[in-house]
Amino acid sequence: MEVNITNWGETKLRLIDDIVHAEFVTVDLELSGISTTRVVGRGRKDTLEERYAETRAAAEKYQVLQLGLCPVKYDKKSSALLG
């Protein structure tokens, strides 16, 4: 569902309820720029700490344009995560 200023009043209670009853919530930020400071060696993956530091630096430098939330629930019948 897309939430914006025109439908915030009618969607906020459903969104809050979905978040409260979620197993976990994923967050995605769309920023006004991207970080290009990261240099990763061949076959090497970022550590969680490195990725966090890069994301934090970008968040301090750029503006948040859009926030994405995905409340995820667990369906016991199908043993599946639903988002």
Secondary structure, DSSP 8 states (H G I E B T S, - for coil): ----TTTHHHHHHHHHHHHHT-SEEEEEEEESS--------TT----HHHHHHHHHHHHHHS-EEEEEEEEEEEETTTTEEE-
